[in-house]
Amino acid sequence: MSRASATSHACVDATAPRAASGAWSSGPGRSSTITWPLQDTTVLQVRTEQGGDVIVKASATSQHLPREIAAHRDHLRSLPGLAPLLHASAEDRILVTRYLPGRLVEGTPEEWQPECYRQAGALLARLMVPQGTSDIYVDKILRRAAEFLRSAEPLLAPGLHAAVTRAFDSFAPEPVSLVLTHGDFHPRNWLIHQGKVALIDFGRTAARHWTSDLVRLRHQQLRGEPQLELALFAGLARELDADDLRQYRLEELLQGLATVWWAHGIGDSLQRRRQAHPERAVGWPADDRPSTAL
């Protein structure tokens, strides 16, 4: 859930988090909605009676809010550069964190500055706590991919659907080392304040292969910007070996399919651009693409 000046499209009444935060903080002062419009969680910036600002998230339906609460409680308390947890209730489906000053990196000059990526990479490296080795991780991805392929078949050009299917068929289950990942790691979830980067929105935090957090960036900001990728990897203090590259390809394919399906589900007017993600993932030749792929 990123900060954005937008009208709430949440599935809970916007007064619910105000009321809950008021009960917790002895009555809030003024508040403003900073809900991201395509999500089902209400997000408020609230000025408490004590004069400090907090971020309040609440939702009756979101699967991401309980995950974010668990991430804060189990993993994030000891990590610097994150919003400290002040209050959380899985039963009431509310999360309160201290407000972090700053503005979103997306849409600012810092979005194209290597130092921003170095800092973001260093923060991500601290988040990537080892989560053990999984014998079923790849199998779970392949099963999800099979479901997406069935659902997305009408949304993809026939040649692209066949190419993506062949790409998934080249993988077989094998043990994979997992770490804690952010799950939505890109400049819309980075803050910049006085030259310092911070991370926000941990609603998709989960144990995955570390390369899963690279996919969105490599299809957006890092495309054609090698200096940004070098800075990111300098902050991560990691390099991609052959095994990492193979796993990255699997993560990329799955996220590409998921993006197409998500865009279709919300009626995204940029759906054709979204389809470019799986096209690039399989290297689908431009001259093989029909003029109307959808």
N, C-alpha and C positions, 0 to 999 in steps of 0.2 A: 504494500500500500504506500504509494509515494505521496508526498505533499503536492497538492495542486489546488489552485483556486477554481473549484468546480462545484456544481450542484450535486447534492447527495443522491445517488441511485441505490442506496443501501436498502436491505430488506427489513431493517428495524427502524422504528421511528427515531428521528434525530434527537428527540428529547430524552430517549432512554439513557444514552451515555452521559448526558448532562445531569440527569437525576442520580445516576449511580455514582458519578464522580463527586457530586455534591454531598452525598451521604458519606463518601470516603474522606473528603477533604474539608468537612465542616462548611460546605457551601461554596460553590465556585463563583467567581466574578464573571466577567464577560467571556464569551467563547466565540470561536469562528470555525466554520466547517472547512476542512481541508481534505475531504474525501475524494479519492480517485474515482472517476465516473463509471468505470467498467467493473467495479467490484461490489460485493455484497456486504461490506463492512463500513459502518459510519466511523469517521475519524474526526475528532475535534481537537483544536488547540484551546486550552482552558486556562484562564488566569485565576489562580486560587486566591482565597482571602489573605493568605500569607504573602501574596505578591509575586510568587513564582509561576512560571508557565509549565503545564504538563500536557502530554499528548494522551488522549483517551480514545481507545478503540473498542467498539462493541458490535456484535452481530448475533442474530438468532440462528443463522444458517451457515456461516462461512466455516469451511473445514480448515482454513488457514489460521484462524485466530487461536484455537486450541494448540496448534502446532507452534505458533509463535510464543504462547505462554510457556509451553514445555521447553522451548529453546532457551528462553530467558532463565528459567529456573534451573535447568540442567547444565547449561553450557556457557551462557553469556556473561554471567555475573563478574567473572574474573578477567574479562577481556577489555582492554582500553579502547577508546574511540567509539563506544557504543552508548546508547541511551540507557541509563540505569533504570532497572525495574523498581517501581514504587508500590504497585498493587496489582494483583491479578486474581481472577476467580474464574476457573473453568466452568463452575456451576452457573454463575451469573453471566458468563461469556463477555467479560470485560477485562481490558488490559490498560494499565496506566504506567507511563514512563516519563522520566524527566525530559523536558523539551531541550533539544539540541539546537543551538543557534546556527544560522547559516542558510544558504540557498541551495537548491538542487543544482548539481553539476550540469545536468542536461540543459542544453540551450545557452550555456555560458561560454566565454572564451576558454575556461579551464577544461571543457570537454575535449579540447584538442591539444592540451599541454601534457607532455610526457610526465612531468612531476606528479600530476594528479593520478596518473595510472600507476606510478611507482608506489605512492602512498596507499592507493586502493588495493594493490597487490599485496603489500605488506600487511594490511589489515586482514585480508582474506587468508593469508598464510597463517595468521594467529588463530583464525576461526577453524582452520582445517585440522581439528583434533582427530587422531586415528580412531576409527570405529570398527576395526577388525577386518577379517577376510570373509567374504561371502561366496558360497558355492551356488547360490540361486539368483544373484543379482542380474547376471546376463539373461538368464532364463526369464526372469520377470519382465525385463525390457522387451524381449522377443515376443512374449505373450501380449504385452500391451501394444506392441507394434502390429501384431496380427489383428487385434481388435480395431486399431486405427485404420489399417489398410482396408478392412471390410467396410468401415463406416465412410472412409474418405474416397472410396473408389469413384463415386460420381463427381467428386470435386477436383480430381486430377486428370490431366490429359492421359489417354491410354498408354502412350509411350512412357510417360513419367511414372505412372503407377507400376508398370512392369519393371522399370529400372530400379525403383525403390524396393520392390518385392525381391528382386534378384540380390540387391545389396544386403538386405536383411538375411536372406538365405545363406550368405557367405559366412555368417557368424554361428558359433556353437557355444553352449554354456561352458564356462570355465571359471575358476576362482578369481575373484577380483578384490583388491584391497580398497577399502572404503574410508572416507574421511567425512567429517561434518562439512556440509556445503551450504552456501547461502541460498541457492536455488533461483535467484532473480537478480543476478549480479551485473549491474550496468549503471551508467551515470544517472538514471532516474531514481536510483536508490542510493546515491552518494550525495552527501552534503559537503559544502566547502565553506569554511569560516576562518578568516584571517590566515589563509594559506594552508589550513589543516583540513584533511578529508576525514569524514566519518561515514559509517554505514548505517542504513536504516532498513526497516521492513524485513522481518525474519519469518514471515508466514509460510515460506516454502523451504525453510531450513530442514535438512534431512541428511541421512547417511547415503552418500553416492560416491562414484568415482570422481576424483578431483577435477578432471577435465570437463565435467558437466557444466561448471561455472564459466567456462571459456566460450561456450557455443554462441550465446547471444552477442557477446562483444565481437567475436570474429566475423559474425554476419552483419554487424552494424559498424560501430566506431573503428574497429581495427582493420576493416577492409581498405587496402591501399594506403595504410598508415603504419609502416613497419616500425617507426620510432616509438609509436604508442605501444605496440606489442612488446618491443624490447624493454620498455620501461615497466610494463606490467609484469613480465617475467623476472625482471631484476627485483621487483618488490616481492614477488612470490618466492624467489630463491629456488626456483625449480626449472627443469628443462623437460621437454617432451621427448621421451625415448620411443622406440618402435612400438612397445606394448601400449604406451600412453596414446600414441597416434591412432592405433587400431581402436582402442576403447573410445577415444574422442569421436571417431567416425560413427560408432554406434550411437553415442549420445546425440550427435548432430542429426542423424537420421530420425531418431525418435522425436527430438524437439521440433524438427522440421514438420513432421506429420502432425504433431500436437498443435503447432501454430496454425496450420491450415484448418484443422478442425475447429479450433477455438475461434478463428476469424470468421468462419462460416456460421458458428453458433451465435455470434453477436451481431451478424450482419455487417461485418467490417467492409467498408467501401474500398479498402486497399487490399482486398483479398488476393488480387492478382499479384501484387507485390509480395504478399505473404508466401505465395506459392514458389517464389524464387528461392526460398530457403531450401526446400528439398531438391529443387533443380540443381542448385550449386553443390549440395551434399553428394549427389550421385554423378555430378559432371555431365548432366544431360546436355547434349550438343544443341547450340542455339538453332542450327539449321534444321534440326529434327522437330522443332516445336511447331505445333500448328498455330495459326494466327489467332485463334480463340481457344485458349487452353482450358477455360472453365466452362 
